[in-house]
Amino acid sequence: MSNESSNEAQAPPARTAAARAAQSGRPPSGLERLWRREDHERKARLGLSIERIVQSAVELADSDGLAAVSMKRVAERLGFTTMSLYRYVTSKDDLLLLMHDTVWQPPAGLDVSRGGWRAGLSRWAREQHLVMRSHPWLDDVRLIERAGTPSQIAWMELGLQVLTDAPLSEHEKLAVLLLLSGYASLQTRLAGVAADAARQGDFAPDQATEAFGELLQTFVSPERYPALFRAVAGGAFAPVGRDTYASFDFGLDLMLDGIDSLMRRKAAGHEDSA
């Protein structure tokens, strides 16, 4: 096997596909561009570059939401024409993918190896949550578009490193990571909904739980919803001074307890599988 063929066999699929796209002359896909970004980036011209375009789009999404991002608005923010952006980004979809991959990268130097698997997974999930809270629009980029991006692969690698010696199958390890990442995403969405409602004046920023409890009190009767009525009367939706119904730590600890229980069963020889 030639060196070229050997290198291609060892490269990620998207990187290999990008090389083939370049050879065929067809434009690379967004995913291919990410894996071989250095091959497709144009040199900065008159102060415009792919980095400036992506950064401007990220700032726009952070302030106004992903729906506000368009090639026209990004160009206006940078003081260029819309068409000038297409020298660097082939489409809005590609721009969204570049934005997502740029901000979704794990923090530089993130060390999840200290303190055992529980501490490592806790740190892994908390860091994901922090990134999501900083950029609430991340989940609005279609999942199918961001599958296999360098940032996603980097997070998976970190998480799987934590679980290297865990008494779980490889499938179960990945399922654990998906569970924790999904939880971080859900908590971010709940916080985002509460923040949007607070901006509209529906309630104070830290009173989402209390406001929902007051809403329930207006139509939940003990005859029709006895269990929910007891929960409301018992303080289930009492003011807690935060913007989601339960703290991130509460749910994370419950899941880590469940993962610990699964590991103990597996280590004891029980073969129940995810």
Phi and psi restraints in degrees (value plus and minus 20) as a CYANA .aco file:
   2 SER   PHI     -90.1   -50.1
   2 SER   PSI     141.5   181.5
   3 ASN   PHI     -79.9   -39.9
   3 ASN   PSI     -59.1   -19.1
   4 GLU   PHI     -82.6   -42.6
   4 GLU   PSI     -64.5   -24.5
   5 SER   PHI     -86.9   -46.9
   5 SER   PSI     -58.1   -18.1
   6 SER   PHI     -84.4   -44.4
   6 SER   PSI     -63.7   -23.7
   7 ASN   PHI     -84.2   -44.2
   7 ASN   PSI     -58.6   -18.6
   8 GLU   PHI     -85.7   -45.7
   8 GLU   PSI     -58.3   -18.3
   9 ALA   PHI     -85.7   -45.7
   9 ALA   PSI     -50.9   -10.9
  10 GLN   PHI    -106.7   -66.7
  10 GLN   PSI     -33.5     6.5
  11 ALA   PHI     -98.5   -58.5
  11 ALA   PSI     133.3   173.3
  12 PRO   PHI     -78.6   -38.6
  12 PRO   PSI     128.5   168.5
  13 PRO   PHI     -72.6   -32.6
  13 PRO   PSI     -63.0   -23.0
  14 ALA   PHI     -85.1   -45.1
  14 ALA   PSI     -57.5   -17.5
  15 ARG   PHI     -86.0   -46.0
  15 ARG   PSI     -61.6   -21.6
  16 THR   PHI     -83.9   -43.9
  16 THR   PSI     -62.7   -22.7
  17 ALA   PHI     -82.6   -42.6
  17 ALA   PSI     -57.0   -17.0
  18 ALA   PHI     -84.1   -44.1
  18 ALA   PSI     -60.7   -20.7
  19 ALA   PHI     -83.3   -43.3
  19 ALA   PSI     -61.4   -21.4
  20 ARG   PHI     -86.8   -46.8
  20 ARG   PSI     -56.3   -16.3
  21 ALA   PHI     -83.2   -43.2
  21 ALA   PSI     -61.6   -21.6
  22 ALA   PHI     -83.3   -43.3
  22 ALA   PSI     -59.8   -19.8
  23 GLN   PHI     -87.9   -47.9
  23 GLN   PSI     -54.5   -14.5
  24 SER   PHI    -101.9   -61.9
  24 SER   PSI     -36.2     3.8
  25 GLY   PHI      69.3   109.3
  25 GLY   PSI     -25.0    15.0
  26 ARG   PHI    -101.9   -61.9
  26 ARG   PSI     132.5   172.5
  27 PRO   PHI     -83.5   -43.5
  27 PRO   PSI     119.8   159.8
  28 PRO   PHI     -93.3   -53.3
  28 PRO   PSI     133.2   173.2
  29 SER   PHI     -93.0   -53.0
  29 SER   PSI     148.7   188.7
  30 GLY   PHI     -79.0   -39.0
  30 GLY   PSI     -62.6   -22.6
  31 LEU   PHI     -85.4   -45.4
  31 LEU   PSI     -60.8   -20.8
  32 GLU   PHI     -82.6   -42.6
  32 GLU   PSI     -58.8   -18.8
  33 ARG   PHI     -82.1   -42.1
  33 ARG   PSI     -59.1   -19.1
  34 LEU   PHI     -85.2   -45.2
  34 LEU   PSI     -59.9   -19.9
  35 TRP   PHI     -96.8   -56.8
  35 TRP   PSI     -40.0     0.0
  36 ARG   PHI    -152.8  -112.8
  36 ARG   PSI      26.5    66.5
  37 ARG   PHI     -77.5   -37.5
  37 ARG   PSI     -59.3   -19.3
  38 GLU   PHI     -84.7   -44.7
  38 GLU   PSI     -42.9    -2.9
  39 ASP   PHI    -101.2   -61.2
  39 ASP   PSI     -39.1     0.9
  40 HIS   PHI    -134.3   -94.3
  40 HIS   PSI     -25.3    14.7
  41 GLU   PHI    -100.9   -60.9
  41 GLU   PSI     115.7   155.7
  42 ARG   PHI    -107.3   -67.3
  42 ARG   PSI     135.1   175.1
  43 LYS   PHI     -88.1   -48.1
  43 LYS   PSI     128.3   168.3
  44 ALA   PHI     -78.9   -38.9
  44 ALA   PSI     120.4   160.4
  45 ARG   PHI    -155.9  -115.9
  45 ARG   PSI     103.9   143.9
  46 LEU   PHI      33.8    73.8
  46 LEU   PSI      16.2    56.2
  47 GLY   PHI      66.4   106.4
  47 GLY   PSI     -21.2    18.8
  48 LEU   PHI    -121.5   -81.5
  48 LEU   PSI     115.5   155.5
  49 SER   PHI    -170.0  -130.0
  49 SER   PSI     145.7   185.7
  50 ILE   PHI     -82.9   -42.9
  50 ILE   PSI     -56.3   -16.3
  51 GLU   PHI     -83.4   -43.4
  51 GLU   PSI     -63.8   -23.8
  52 ARG   PHI     -86.1   -46.1
  52 ARG   PSI     -58.6   -18.6
  53 ILE   PHI     -83.8   -43.8
  53 ILE   PSI     -68.6   -28.6
  54 VAL   PHI     -84.7   -44.7
  54 VAL   PSI     -63.5   -23.5
  55 GLN   PHI     -82.4   -42.4
  55 GLN   PSI     -62.4   -22.4
  56 SER   PHI     -83.7   -43.7
  56 SER   PSI     -61.3   -21.3
  57 ALA   PHI     -85.9   -45.9
  57 ALA   PSI     -59.2   -19.2
  58 VAL   PHI     -82.9   -42.9
  58 VAL   PSI     -65.3   -25.3
  59 GLU   PHI     -81.3   -41.3
  59 GLU   PSI     -59.3   -19.3
  60 LEU   PHI     -85.1   -45.1
  60 LEU   PSI     -64.5   -24.5
  61 ALA   PHI     -85.0   -45.0
  61 ALA   PSI     -59.8   -19.8
  62 ASP   PHI     -82.3   -42.3
  62 ASP   PSI     -57.3   -17.3
  63 SER   PHI    -108.0   -68.0
  63 SER   PSI     -58.1   -18.1
  64 ASP   PHI    -140.5  -100.5
  64 ASP   PSI     -21.2    18.8
  65 GLY   PHI      72.8   112.8
  65 GLY   PSI     140.5   180.5
  66 LEU   PHI     -84.9   -44.9
  66 LEU   PSI     -51.7   -11.7
  67 ALA   PHI     -82.9   -42.9
  67 ALA   PSI     -41.5    -1.5
  68 ALA   PHI     -99.4   -59.4
  68 ALA   PSI     -33.3     6.7
  69 VAL   PHI    -100.0   -60.0
  69 VAL   PSI     101.9   141.9
  70 SER   PHI    -163.7  -123.7
  70 SER   PSI     139.2   179.2
  71 MET   PHI     -79.9   -39.9
  71 MET   PSI     -57.5   -17.5
  72 LYS   PHI     -84.3   -44.3
  72 LYS   PSI     -67.5   -27.5
  73 ARG   PHI     -88.7   -48.7
  73 ARG   PSI     -58.0   -18.0
  74 VAL   PHI     -84.0   -44.0
  74 VAL   PSI     -62.9   -22.9
  75 ALA   PHI     -81.2   -41.2
  75 ALA   PSI     -62.3   -22.3
  76 GLU   PHI     -82.0   -42.0
  76 GLU   PSI     -60.4   -20.4
  77 ARG   PHI     -82.7   -42.7
  77 ARG   PSI     -52.7   -12.7
  78 LEU   PHI    -110.7   -70.7
  78 LEU   PSI     -30.3     9.7
  79 GLY   PHI      59.8    99.8
  79 GLY   PSI       9.3    49.3
  80 PHE   PHI    -145.8  -105.8
  80 PHE   PSI     149.4   189.4
  81 THR   PHI     -98.6   -58.6
  81 THR   PSI     137.2   177.2
  82 THR   PHI     -79.6   -39.6
  82 THR   PSI     -62.7   -22.7
  83 MET   PHI     -82.6   -42.6
  83 MET   PSI     -49.9    -9.9
  84 SER   PHI     -84.5   -44.5
  84 SER   PSI     -47.4    -7.4
  85 LEU   PHI     -87.8   -47.8
  85 LEU   PSI     -49.9    -9.9
  86 TYR   PHI     -91.0   -51.0
  86 TYR   PSI     -27.1    12.9
  87 ARG   PHI     -92.9   -52.9
  87 ARG   PSI     -40.5    -0.5
  88 TYR   PHI    -135.0   -95.0
  88 TYR   PSI     -51.0   -11.0
  89 VAL   PHI    -148.9  -108.9
  89 VAL   PSI     106.5   146.5
  90 THR   PHI     -96.6   -56.6
  90 THR   PSI     -43.6    -3.6
  91 SER   PHI    -182.7  -142.7
  91 SER   PSI     148.1   188.1
  92 LYS   PHI     -83.8   -43.8
  92 LYS   PSI     -58.0   -18.0
  93 ASP   PHI     -78.9   -38.9
  93 ASP   PSI     -62.1   -22.1
  94 ASP   PHI     -84.0   -44.0
  94 ASP   PSI     -58.9   -18.9
  95 LEU   PHI     -82.9   -42.9
  95 LEU   PSI     -63.7   -23.7
  96 LEU   PHI     -81.5   -41.5
  96 LEU   PSI     -60.2   -20.2
  97 LEU   PHI     -86.3   -46.3
  97 LEU   PSI     -61.4   -21.4
  98 LEU   PHI     -84.1   -44.1
  98 LEU   PSI     -60.8   -20.8
  99 MET   PHI     -80.7   -40.7
  99 MET   PSI     -68.5   -28.5
 100 HIS   PHI     -81.3   -41.3
 100 HIS   PSI     -68.3   -28.3
 101 ASP   PHI     -86.7   -46.7
 101 ASP   PSI     -51.9   -11.9
 102 THR   PHI     -86.3   -46.3
 102 THR   PSI     -66.9   -26.9
 103 VAL   PHI    -109.2   -69.2
 103 VAL   PSI     -35.5     4.5
 104 TRP   PHI    -108.6   -68.6
 104 TRP   PSI     -21.1    18.9
 105 GLN   PHI     -81.3   -41.3
 105 GLN   PSI     119.3   159.3
 106 PRO   PHI     -78.0   -38.0
 106 PRO   PSI     127.7   167.7
 107 PRO   PHI     -75.7   -35.7
 107 PRO   PSI     120.3   160.3
 108 ALA   PHI     -78.7   -38.7
 108 ALA   PSI     112.7   152.7
 109 GLY   PHI      58.4    98.4
 109 GLY   PSI     -10.6    29.4
 110 LEU   PHI     -79.7   -39.7
 110 LEU   PSI     101.5   141.5
 111 ASP   PHI    -132.6   -92.6
 111 ASP   PSI      91.0   131.0
 112 VAL   PHI    -126.7   -86.7
 112 VAL   PSI      -7.8    32.2
 113 SER   PHI    -110.6   -70.6
 113 SER   PSI     -33.6     6.4
 114 ARG   PHI    -103.8   -63.8
 114 ARG   PSI     117.3   157.3
 115 GLY   PHI      67.7   107.7
 115 GLY   PSI      -8.8    31.2
 116 GLY   PHI      68.6   108.6
 116 GLY   PSI     156.6   196.6
 117 TRP   PHI     -84.9   -44.9
 117 TRP   PSI     -57.9   -17.9
 118 ARG   PHI     -86.2   -46.2
 118 ARG   PSI     -67.5   -27.5
 119 ALA   PHI     -83.1   -43.1
 119 ALA   PSI     -59.1   -19.1
 120 GLY   PHI     -84.7   -44.7
 120 GLY   PSI     -66.0   -26.0
 121 LEU   PHI     -86.8   -46.8
 121 LEU   PSI     -57.0   -17.0
 122 SER   PHI     -81.2   -41.2
 122 SER   PSI     -65.4   -25.4
 123 ARG   PHI     -85.0   -45.0
 123 ARG   PSI     -61.0   -21.0
 124 TRP   PHI     -80.0   -40.0
 124 TRP   PSI     -67.9   -27.9
 125 ALA   PHI     -89.4   -49.4
 125 ALA   PSI     -60.0   -20.0
 126 ARG   PHI     -85.3   -45.3
 126 ARG   PSI     -59.6   -19.6
 127 GLU   PHI     -86.6   -46.6
 127 GLU   PSI     -59.4   -19.4
 128 GLN   PHI     -80.7   -40.7
 128 GLN   PSI     -64.1   -24.1
 129 HIS   PHI     -81.8   -41.8
 129 HIS   PSI     -60.9   -20.9
 130 LEU   PHI     -82.8   -42.8
 130 LEU   PSI     -63.1   -23.1
 131 VAL   PHI     -83.9   -43.9
 131 VAL   PSI     -63.7   -23.7
 132 MET   PHI     -83.4   -43.4
 132 MET   PSI     -60.1   -20.1
 133 ARG   PHI     -86.9   -46.9
 133 ARG   PSI     -51.8   -11.8
 134 SER   PHI     -92.6   -52.6
 134 SER   PSI     -47.2    -7.2
 135 HIS   PHI    -155.7  -115.7
 135 HIS   PSI      56.9    96.9
 136 PRO   PHI     -81.4   -41.4
 136 PRO   PSI     -35.6     4.4
 137 TRP   PHI    -100.6   -60.6
 137 TRP   PSI     -27.2    12.8
 138 LEU   PHI     -73.6   -33.6
 138 LEU   PSI     -63.9   -23.9
 139 ASP   PHI     -92.9   -52.9
 139 ASP   PSI     -30.4     9.6
 140 ASP   PHI     -99.3   -59.3
 140 ASP   PSI     -34.7     5.3
 141 VAL   PHI     -96.5   -56.5
 141 VAL   PSI     107.5   147.5
 142 ARG   PHI     -74.2   -34.2
 142 ARG   PSI     114.9   154.9
 143 LEU   PHI     -78.7   -38.7
 143 LEU   PSI     -59.5   -19.5
 144 ILE   PHI     -84.7   -44.7
 144 ILE   PSI     -49.2    -9.2
 145 GLU   PHI     -93.9   -53.9
 145 GLU   PSI     -51.5   -11.5
 146 ARG   PHI    -120.8   -80.8
 146 ARG   PSI     -13.9    26.1
 147 ALA   PHI     -88.5   -48.5
 147 ALA   PSI     107.4   147.4
 148 GLY   PHI      64.0   104.0
 148 GLY   PSI      -7.2    32.8
 149 THR   PHI     -94.1   -54.1
 149 THR   PSI     137.3   177.3
 150 PRO   PHI     -75.2   -35.2
 150 PRO   PSI     -59.1   -19.1
 151 SER   PHI     -86.6   -46.6
 151 SER   PSI     -62.2   -22.2
 152 GLN   PHI     -83.5   -43.5
 152 GLN   PSI     -63.1   -23.1
 153 ILE   PHI     -82.8   -42.8
 153 ILE   PSI     -58.4   -18.4
 154 ALA   PHI     -83.1   -43.1
 154 ALA   PSI     -62.2   -22.2
 155 TRP   PHI     -83.7   -43.7
 155 TRP   PSI     -62.8   -22.8
 156 MET   PHI     -82.4   -42.4
 156 MET   PSI     -62.2   -22.2
 157 GLU   PHI     -81.1   -41.1
 157 GLU   PSI     -64.6   -24.6
 158 LEU   PHI     -81.3   -41.3
 158 LEU   PSI     -65.6   -25.6
 159 GLY   PHI     -84.8   -44.8
 159 GLY   PSI     -61.3   -21.3
 160 LEU   PHI     -89.2   -49.2
 160 LEU   PSI     -50.6   -10.6
 161 GLN   PHI     -82.0   -42.0
 161 GLN   PSI     -59.6   -19.6
 162 VAL   PHI     -79.7   -39.7
 162 VAL   PSI     -57.3   -17.3
 163 LEU   PHI    -116.6   -76.6
 163 LEU   PSI      -5.4    34.6
 164 THR   PHI     -71.1   -31.1
 164 THR   PSI     -67.5   -27.5
 165 ASP   PHI    -119.7   -79.7
 165 ASP   PSI     -10.0    30.0
 166 ALA   PHI     -91.3   -51.3
 166 ALA   PSI     123.4   163.4
 167 PRO   PHI     -98.4   -58.4
 167 PRO   PSI      36.7    76.7
 168 LEU   PHI    -148.5  -108.5
 168 LEU   PSI     133.4   173.4
 169 SER   PHI     -91.2   -51.2
 169 SER   PSI     142.2   182.2
 170 GLU   PHI     -81.7   -41.7
 170 GLU   PSI     -55.0   -15.0
 171 HIS   PHI     -84.0   -44.0
 171 HIS   PSI     -62.6   -22.6
 172 GLU   PHI     -86.4   -46.4
 172 GLU   PSI     -57.1   -17.1
 173 LYS   PHI     -80.9   -40.9
 173 LYS   PSI     -65.6   -25.6
 174 LEU   PHI     -86.4   -46.4
 174 LEU   PSI     -57.4   -17.4
 175 ALA   PHI     -81.9   -41.9
 175 ALA   PSI     -57.6   -17.6
 176 VAL   PHI     -82.5   -42.5
 176 VAL   PSI     -64.6   -24.6
 177 LEU   PHI     -84.1   -44.1
 177 LEU   PSI     -61.6   -21.6
 178 LEU   PHI     -84.1   -44.1
 178 LEU   PSI     -58.4   -18.4
 179 LEU   PHI     -82.1   -42.1
 179 LEU   PSI     -69.2   -29.2
 180 LEU   PHI     -87.6   -47.6
 180 LEU   PSI     -60.7   -20.7
 181 SER   PHI     -86.5   -46.5
 181 SER   PSI     -58.9   -18.9
 182 GLY   PHI     -84.0   -44.0
 182 GLY   PSI     -56.8   -16.8
 183 TYR   PHI     -85.5   -45.5
 183 TYR   PSI     -64.2   -24.2
 184 ALA   PHI     -79.9   -39.9
 184 ALA   PSI     -59.7   -19.7
 185 SER   PHI     -85.5   -45.5
 185 SER   PSI     -64.0   -24.0
 186 LEU   PHI     -83.1   -43.1
 186 LEU   PSI     -64.7   -24.7
 187 GLN   PHI     -81.9   -41.9
 187 GLN   PSI     -56.1   -16.1
 188 THR   PHI     -86.4   -46.4
 188 THR   PSI     -61.2   -21.2
 189 ARG   PHI     -84.4   -44.4
 189 ARG   PSI     -62.8   -22.8
 190 LEU   PHI     -80.8   -40.8
 190 LEU   PSI     -63.7   -23.7
 191 ALA   PHI     -84.4   -44.4
 191 ALA   PSI     -57.5   -17.5
 192 GLY   PHI     -86.2   -46.2
 192 GLY   PSI     -61.8   -21.8
 193 VAL   PHI     -81.8   -41.8
 193 VAL   PSI     -64.2   -24.2
 194 ALA   PHI     -82.9   -42.9
 194 ALA   PSI     -61.5   -21.5
 195 ALA   PHI     -85.0   -45.0
 195 ALA   PSI     -60.9   -20.9
 196 ASP   PHI     -81.8   -41.8
 196 ASP   PSI     -64.1   -24.1
 197 ALA   PHI     -85.1   -45.1
 197 ALA   PSI     -57.7   -17.7
 198 ALA   PHI     -85.4   -45.4
 198 ALA   PSI     -59.9   -19.9
 199 ARG   PHI     -84.2   -44.2
 199 ARG   PSI     -50.5   -10.5
 200 GLN   PHI    -101.8   -61.8
 200 GLN   PSI     -22.9    17.1
 201 GLY   PHI      66.5   106.5
 201 GLY   PSI      -6.1    33.9
 202 ASP   PHI     -90.2   -50.2
 202 ASP   PSI     -53.8   -13.8
 203 PHE   PHI    -186.0  -146.0
 203 PHE   PSI     151.0   191.0
 204 ALA   PHI     -88.4   -48.4
 204 ALA   PSI     134.2   174.2
 205 PRO   PHI     -74.3   -34.3
 205 PRO   PSI     -51.3   -11.3
 206 ASP   PHI    -126.5   -86.5
 206 ASP   PSI       1.5    41.5
 207 GLN   PHI    -143.2  -103.2
 207 GLN   PSI       8.0    48.0
 208 ALA   PHI     -82.5   -42.5
 208 ALA   PSI     -64.6   -24.6
 209 THR   PHI     -84.1   -44.1
 209 THR   PSI     -65.8   -25.8
 210 GLU   PHI     -82.0   -42.0
 210 GLU   PSI     -62.1   -22.1
 211 ALA   PHI     -83.4   -43.4
 211 ALA   PSI     -60.0   -20.0
 212 PHE   PHI     -87.3   -47.3
 212 PHE   PSI     -58.5   -18.5
 213 GLY   PHI     -82.2   -42.2
 213 GLY   PSI     -61.3   -21.3
 214 GLU   PHI     -85.1   -45.1
 214 GLU   PSI     -57.5   -17.5
 215 LEU   PHI     -82.8   -42.8
 215 LEU   PSI     -64.5   -24.5
 216 LEU   PHI     -82.1   -42.1
 216 LEU   PSI     -55.6   -15.6
 217 GLN   PHI     -82.8   -42.8
 217 GLN   PSI     -41.5    -1.5
 218 THR   PHI     -97.6   -57.6
 218 THR   PSI     -39.8     0.2
 219 PHE   PHI    -159.2  -119.2
 219 PHE   PSI     -21.1    18.9
 220 VAL   PHI    -110.7   -70.7
 220 VAL   PSI      96.3   136.3
 221 SER   PHI    -124.4   -84.4
 221 SER   PSI     132.2   172.2
 222 PRO   PHI     -88.3   -48.3
 222 PRO   PSI     -42.2    -2.2
 223 GLU   PHI     -95.1   -55.1
 223 GLU   PSI     -63.1   -23.1
 224 ARG   PHI    -110.1   -70.1
 224 ARG   PSI     -54.6   -14.6
 225 TYR   PHI    -149.8  -109.8
 225 TYR   PSI      47.1    87.1
 226 PRO   PHI     -81.6   -41.6
 226 PRO   PSI     -61.5   -21.5
 227 ALA   PHI     -87.8   -47.8
 227 ALA   PSI     -64.9   -24.9
 228 LEU   PHI     -86.8   -46.8
 228 LEU   PSI     -57.6   -17.6
 229 PHE   PHI     -80.7   -40.7
 229 PHE   PSI     -63.5   -23.5
 230 ARG   PHI     -83.3   -43.3
 230 ARG   PSI     -58.4   -18.4
 231 ALA   PHI     -84.1   -44.1
 231 ALA   PSI     -65.5   -25.5
 232 VAL   PHI     -83.9   -43.9
 232 VAL   PSI     -66.9   -26.9
 233 ALA   PHI     -84.4   -44.4
 233 ALA   PSI     -48.9    -8.9
 234 GLY   PHI    -105.6   -65.6
 234 GLY   PSI     -17.0    23.0
 235 GLY   PHI      74.4   114.4
 235 GLY   PSI      -2.4    37.6
 236 ALA   PHI     -79.8   -39.8
 236 ALA   PSI     -50.2   -10.2
 237 PHE   PHI    -136.0   -96.0
 237 PHE   PSI       9.5    49.5
 238 ALA   PHI     -87.4   -47.4
 238 ALA   PSI     136.8   176.8
 239 PRO   PHI     -76.8   -36.8
 239 PRO   PSI     111.2   151.2
 240 VAL   PHI    -144.5  -104.5
 240 VAL   PSI     -21.4    18.6
 241 GLY   PHI      48.6    88.6
 241 GLY   PSI      12.0    52.0
 242 ARG   PHI    -165.4  -125.4
 242 ARG   PSI     150.2   190.2
 243 ASP   PHI    -118.9   -78.9
 243 ASP   PSI     -11.8    28.2
 244 THR   PHI    -152.8  -112.8
 244 THR   PSI     147.7   187.7
 245 TYR   PHI     -93.7   -53.7
 245 TYR   PSI     -43.3    -3.3
 246 ALA   PHI    -164.8  -124.8
 246 ALA   PSI     131.0   171.0
 247 SER   PHI     -88.8   -48.8
 247 SER   PSI     134.1   174.1
 248 PHE   PHI     -79.4   -39.4
 248 PHE   PSI     -60.1   -20.1
 249 ASP   PHI     -81.3   -41.3
 249 ASP   PSI     -58.3   -18.3
 250 PHE   PHI     -78.2   -38.2
 250 PHE   PSI     -73.4   -33.4
 251 GLY   PHI     -88.2   -48.2
 251 GLY   PSI     -59.0   -19.0
 252 LEU   PHI     -82.6   -42.6
 252 LEU   PSI     -63.7   -23.7
 253 ASP   PHI     -83.8   -43.8
 253 ASP   PSI     -58.6   -18.6
 254 LEU   PHI     -81.1   -41.1
 254 LEU   PSI     -63.7   -23.7
 255 MET   PHI     -88.4   -48.4
 255 MET   PSI     -60.6   -20.6
 256 LEU   PHI     -84.5   -44.5
 256 LEU   PSI     -56.0   -16.0
 257 ASP   PHI     -81.3   -41.3
 257 ASP   PSI     -62.2   -22.2
 258 GLY   PHI     -85.5   -45.5
 258 GLY   PSI     -60.0   -20.0
 259 ILE   PHI     -84.6   -44.6
 259 ILE   PSI     -60.2   -20.2
 260 ASP   PHI     -81.7   -41.7
 260 ASP   PSI     -62.2   -22.2
 261 SER   PHI     -82.7   -42.7
 261 SER   PSI     -61.7   -21.7
 262 LEU   PHI     -82.3   -42.3
 262 LEU   PSI     -64.4   -24.4
 263 MET   PHI     -82.2   -42.2
 263 MET   PSI     -59.7   -19.7
 264 ARG   PHI     -85.0   -45.0
 264 ARG   PSI     -60.0   -20.0
 265 ARG   PHI     -85.4   -45.4
 265 ARG   PSI     -62.3   -22.3
 266 LYS   PHI     -85.3   -45.3
 266 LYS   PSI     -61.9   -21.9
 267 ALA   PHI     -85.8   -45.8
 267 ALA   PSI     -48.1    -8.1
 268 ALA   PHI    -102.7   -62.7
 268 ALA   PSI     -22.4    17.6
 269 GLY   PHI      82.4   122.4
 269 GLY   PSI     -19.1    20.9
 270 HIS   PHI     -99.6   -59.6
 270 HIS   PSI     108.9   148.9
 271 GLU   PHI    -121.8   -81.8
 271 GLU   PSI       4.2    44.2
 272 ASP   PHI     -82.5   -42.5
 272 ASP   PSI     117.7   157.7
 273 SER   PHI    -141.7  -101.7
 273 SER   PSI     136.6   176.6
